Amino acid sequence: MAKKINKRFHAWILFALAVLLLAAAWLMKSFPVLIFAALSPLFAISDQAKEQPSPWYRFELILIASAAGLWAAASFSASALVPVLLQAIAFTLVFVAYVFAHKNLGPKLGKFTVIFFWLGLEYLALKLPWAAQVHYLANALVLKAEWYRWTIYTGYLGVSLWILVANLLFYFSLFRPEGFSALFFGAAVVVVLAPLFYSLQTAGAAITSTTMLEFYTTTSTSLPEKYLQRGEWVARTAAWVSVLILMLAFVKNYTRKK
């Protein structure tokens, strides 16, 4: 059964689905619900990559799909092609890092590692001079700040975490070799809707991209006190966990070769 399902979801089908969902998600900023599932085919493509001896197998599909989505986010501007390609390469390396770590640390290293690496990379981007030009995953919801008023507790990149967890659950429900899982599908729906409903019942303003960039690129003290105390602590924690995982993977790879 597993072989049949794997054959059904060929890499090129997953690639086409990812391109369609990512482009649509970034273009539909007035109702960006597709972003909660748009990355799930890329998780499935990385499954095929980790089963091959080549470290770059199928990653070109992830790269092109990511670039297509980011270019849509940039309204298909020709002047944005180079920055879009560079960022697509960076986020493709998230999946490369996951496959590398998985091969060296074993199958117990789950797909959640991708989330650590992704958030860690977004946090690193905040430290760069061109932080304002980066398309953070959370920016797909830029017109829906009322959906994430809870970011006063998590930071703006908590939205990226929200999106990534939903995508991981949709991957588990739709694209694993074991077939469709109603349990994971239900969990994905709950993960999407619960924070949204909580936010709609919550008073106060959300931490937005503008707030985040002001905090990390200026010395402003007029921001919410809770945010001033912690900043993007979710993404910062993910960055440190990512470093630890990669260090362990490199050590394991080095000792195995010796």
C-alpha positions as CSV (number, residue, x, y, z in Angstrom):
1,M,0.0,0.0,0.0
2,A,2.8,2.4,0.9
3,K,4.5,1.9,-2.5
4,K,1.2,2.6,-4.3
5,I,0.7,5.9,-2.4
6,N,4.3,7.0,-2.9
7,K,3.9,6.4,-6.6
8,R,0.6,8.4,-6.7
9,F,2.3,11.4,-5.2
10,H,5.2,11.7,-7.6
11,A,7.7,14.5,-6.9
12,W,6.5,16.4,-10.0
13,I,2.9,16.3,-8.8
14,L,4.0,17.6,-5.4
15,F,6.1,20.3,-7.1
16,A,3.2,21.5,-9.2
17,L,0.9,21.5,-6.2
18,A,3.4,23.5,-4.1
19,V,3.9,26.1,-6.9
20,L,0.1,26.5,-7.3
21,L,-0.6,26.8,-3.5
22,L,2.4,29.0,-2.7
23,A,1.7,31.5,-5.5
24,A,-2.0,31.6,-4.7
25,A,-1.3,32.0,-1.0
26,W,1.0,35.0,-1.5
27,L,-1.3,36.6,-4.0
28,M,-4.5,36.2,-1.9
29,K,-3.4,38.4,0.9
30,S,-7.0,39.5,1.6
31,F,-7.9,35.9,2.5
32,P,-4.5,34.0,2.9
33,V,-5.8,30.7,4.1
34,L,-3.9,28.6,1.6
35,I,-0.6,29.5,3.2
36,F,-1.5,27.1,6.0
37,A,-1.2,24.1,3.6
38,A,1.0,25.5,0.8
39,L,4.3,24.2,2.3
40,S,3.1,20.7,3.0
41,P,4.0,19.3,-0.4
42,L,7.6,20.5,0.2
43,F,7.7,18.4,3.3
44,A,6.7,15.4,1.2
45,I,9.4,16.2,-1.4
46,S,12.0,16.2,1.3
47,D,11.0,12.7,2.2
48,Q,12.1,11.5,-1.2
49,A,15.3,13.5,-0.8
50,K,16.3,11.8,2.4
51,E,15.9,8.4,0.9
52,Q,18.6,9.0,-1.8
53,P,22.4,9.0,-1.4
54,S,22.7,12.3,-3.3
55,P,22.6,15.3,-0.9
56,W,20.8,17.4,-3.6
57,Y,18.2,15.0,-4.9
58,R,14.9,16.8,-5.6
59,F,15.9,20.0,-3.8
60,E,15.8,21.8,-7.1
61,L,12.0,21.3,-7.0
62,I,11.8,22.9,-3.6
63,L,14.0,25.8,-4.8
64,I,11.9,26.5,-7.8
65,A,8.6,26.2,-5.9
66,S,9.9,28.5,-3.2
67,A,11.1,31.0,-5.7
68,A,7.7,31.0,-7.5
69,G,5.9,31.7,-4.3
70,L,8.3,34.4,-3.2
71,W,8.1,36.0,-6.7
72,A,4.3,36.1,-6.4
73,A,4.8,37.8,-3.0
74,A,6.9,40.4,-4.8
75,S,4.0,40.9,-7.3
76,F,6.2,39.3,-10.1
77,S,8.5,42.3,-10.2
78,A,11.5,41.8,-12.5
79,S,13.6,43.9,-10.1
80,A,12.9,41.4,-7.3
81,L,14.1,38.3,-9.1
82,V,17.6,38.3,-7.6
83,P,16.5,38.9,-4.0
84,V,13.7,36.3,-4.4
85,L,16.2,33.7,-5.8
86,L,18.6,34.3,-2.9
87,Q,15.9,33.9,-0.3
88,A,14.5,30.8,-2.1
89,I,18.0,29.3,-1.9
90,A,18.2,30.2,1.8
91,F,14.9,28.5,2.6
92,T,15.7,25.5,0.4
93,L,18.8,25.0,2.7
94,V,16.3,24.6,5.6
95,F,15.2,21.3,4.0
96,V,18.8,20.4,3.1
97,A,19.8,20.9,6.7
98,Y,16.9,18.7,7.8
99,V,17.9,15.9,5.5
100,F,21.6,16.2,6.5
101,A,20.6,16.1,10.2
102,H,18.2,13.2,9.7
103,K,20.8,11.1,7.9
104,N,23.3,11.6,10.7
105,L,21.1,11.6,13.8
106,G,18.7,9.0,12.7
107,P,14.9,8.6,12.1
108,K,14.0,9.8,15.6
109,L,14.8,13.3,14.4
110,G,11.3,14.2,13.2
111,K,10.0,16.7,10.7
112,F,9.5,19.3,13.4
113,T,13.2,20.0,12.9
114,V,12.3,21.8,9.7
115,I,10.3,24.3,11.8
116,F,13.3,25.0,14.1
117,F,15.5,25.6,11.1
118,W,13.0,27.8,9.3
119,L,12.4,30.0,12.3
120,G,16.1,30.1,13.1
121,L,16.8,31.4,9.6
122,E,14.1,34.0,9.9
123,Y,15.6,35.2,13.1
124,L,19.0,35.3,11.5
125,A,17.5,37.4,8.7
126,L,16.4,40.0,11.3
127,K,20.1,40.6,12.1
128,L,21.0,41.4,8.5
129,P,21.1,44.9,7.0
130,W,18.4,44.0,4.5
131,A,16.0,42.6,7.1
132,A,13.1,44.8,5.8
133,Q,13.4,43.3,2.3
134,V,12.9,39.7,3.5
135,H,9.6,37.9,2.9
136,Y,9.0,36.4,6.3
137,L,6.5,33.6,6.2
138,A,4.3,35.6,8.6
139,N,4.0,38.3,6.0
140,A,1.5,36.2,4.1
141,L,-1.0,37.3,6.7
142,V,0.1,41.0,6.6
143,L,-3.4,42.2,5.9
144,K,-5.0,40.1,8.6
145,A,-3.4,41.5,11.8
146,E,-6.7,40.8,13.7
147,W,-5.9,37.1,13.2
148,Y,-2.9,37.2,15.5
149,R,-3.3,39.6,18.3
150,W,-1.7,37.0,20.5
151,T,1.7,37.9,19.0
152,I,2.2,40.2,22.0
153,Y,3.2,37.0,23.8
154,T,5.1,35.2,21.0
155,G,6.5,38.0,18.8
156,Y,5.6,38.5,15.2
157,L,7.4,35.3,14.0
158,G,5.0,33.4,16.2
159,V,2.8,33.7,13.1
160,S,5.5,31.9,11.1
161,L,5.5,29.1,13.7
162,W,1.7,28.9,13.5
163,I,1.8,28.5,9.7
164,L,4.6,26.0,9.8
165,V,2.9,23.8,12.4
166,A,-0.3,23.8,10.4
167,N,1.6,22.8,7.3
168,L,3.4,20.0,9.1
169,L,0.0,18.6,10.2
170,F,-1.4,18.9,6.8
171,Y,1.6,17.0,5.5
172,F,1.0,14.2,8.1
173,S,-2.7,14.0,7.1
174,L,-2.3,14.1,3.3
175,F,1.1,13.2,2.0
176,R,2.7,10.5,4.2
177,P,3.2,7.0,2.7
178,E,0.7,5.7,5.2
179,G,-2.1,7.5,3.5
180,F,-4.8,10.0,4.6
181,S,-5.1,10.5,8.4
182,A,-8.4,12.0,9.6
183,L,-6.8,12.5,13.1
184,F,-4.0,14.7,11.7
185,F,-6.3,16.5,9.4
186,G,-8.6,17.4,12.3
187,A,-5.6,18.5,14.3
188,A,-4.5,20.7,11.4
189,V,-7.9,22.4,11.2
190,V,-7.9,23.0,15.0
191,V,-4.3,24.5,14.8
192,V,-5.5,26.9,12.1
193,L,-8.7,27.9,13.7
194,A,-8.0,28.0,17.5
195,P,-5.4,30.8,17.4
196,L,-7.6,32.7,15.0
197,F,-10.7,32.5,17.1
198,Y,-8.7,33.3,20.2
199,S,-7.3,36.4,18.5
200,L,-10.8,37.6,17.4
201,Q,-11.9,37.4,21.0
202,T,-8.9,39.3,22.3
203,A,-8.6,43.1,22.6
204,G,-5.4,45.0,21.8
205,A,-3.1,45.4,18.8
206,A,-1.0,42.7,17.3
207,I,2.8,42.8,16.9
208,T,3.2,43.4,13.2
209,S,6.1,43.2,10.8
210,T,6.6,47.0,11.2
211,T,6.8,46.6,15.0
212,M,9.3,43.8,14.7
213,L,11.5,45.7,12.3
214,E,11.3,48.8,14.4
215,F,12.5,46.8,17.4
216,Y,15.4,45.2,15.6
217,T,16.6,48.1,13.4
218,T,16.0,51.1,15.7
219,T,16.4,52.0,19.4
220,S,12.7,52.8,19.8
221,T,11.4,52.4,23.4
222,S,7.8,53.2,22.5
223,L,6.9,49.6,21.7
224,P,4.7,47.4,23.9
225,E,6.5,46.6,27.2
226,K,6.0,42.9,26.9
227,Y,7.5,42.9,23.4
228,L,10.4,45.1,24.5
229,Q,11.3,42.6,27.2
230,R,11.3,39.5,25.0
231,G,11.3,40.5,21.4
232,E,11.2,37.5,19.0
233,W,11.8,35.0,21.7
234,V,10.1,32.1,19.8
235,A,12.4,32.5,16.7
236,R,15.4,33.2,18.9
237,T,14.9,30.0,20.8
238,A,14.5,28.1,17.5
239,A,17.7,29.5,16.3
240,W,19.6,28.2,19.3
241,V,18.0,24.8,19.0
242,S,18.9,24.7,15.3
243,V,22.5,25.4,16.1
244,L,22.6,22.6,18.6
245,I,21.0,20.1,16.2
246,L,23.4,21.0,13.4
247,M,26.4,20.8,15.7
248,L,25.4,17.3,16.8
249,A,24.8,16.3,13.2
250,F,28.3,17.5,12.1
251,V,29.9,15.8,15.0
252,K,28.1,12.5,14.2
253,N,29.0,12.8,10.6
254,Y,32.7,13.5,11.4
255,T,33.0,10.6,13.8
256,R,31.3,8.2,11.5
257,K,33.7,9.0,8.7
258,K,36.7,8.4,11.0
